[in-house]
Amino acid sequence: MSALRKVEEHPALRVLVASACQYEAVAIATGLLPTITHVHRLHPAVGWTIVAALAWHFRPQP
């Protein structure tokens, strides 16, 4: 049985990931805000920034 490894990441990245998830949930639930996919279609850099942050967040640990 292996021990769980603690993922070290900057607190700002945690805030970014949590905020993106909360924003998307509110956008889908209420329809008052554009979804991240819609914003990405208008401004692709926004979507790629979010994808990069998520990739870093879920990266495999050594």
Stockholm file with secondary structure:
# STOCKHOLM 1.0

chainA/1-62         MSALRKVEEHPALRVLVASACQYEAVAIATGLLPTITHVHRLHPAVGWTIVAALAWHFRPQP
#=GR chainA/1-62 SS CCCCCCCCCCHHHHHHHHHHHHHHHHHHHHSSSCCHHHHHHHCHHHHHHHHHHHHHHTCCCC
#=GC SS_cons        CCCCCCCCCCHHHHHHHHHHHHHHHHHHHHSSSCCHHHHHHHCHHHHHHHHHHHHHHTCCCC
//
